[in-house]
Amino acid sequence: MDLTLDALKDMGAFTGAPVEKEIVLKKDGNEEKTATVYVRKLSYYSAVSDIKSLNAKSDAVAGRIASAICDKEGKQVFAPGDITGEADPDRGPLNSEITMELLRVIGEVNGKKTKS
């Protein structure tokens, strides 16, 4: 096989559109809320984000979430500082529940199976 854009496309080497996923959050530990999120498959974009996180000695997990979670058009929703709380110290970081839910759907979209 010659390495061409058409050959790569036939192999499924491009990530395509973001994948729609549902996450469930509990407000104050009680009332459940369901939210729709869009997740990019890991790609060139996420590799660049990982390298930038390493070079800047910033939080790699926040960088991974920021590079993977997007809107339905594929535009970034978060910057790493939004996740760590550095962008707005008064607001603070994302709580553990939403962080774990976002990591769960990122894993699912990228082939990680969840336990039943």
Helices and strands as residue ranges (DSSP letters): H 5-11, E 19-27, E 31-39, H 44-55, H 60-68, E 69-70, H 80-84, H 96-109
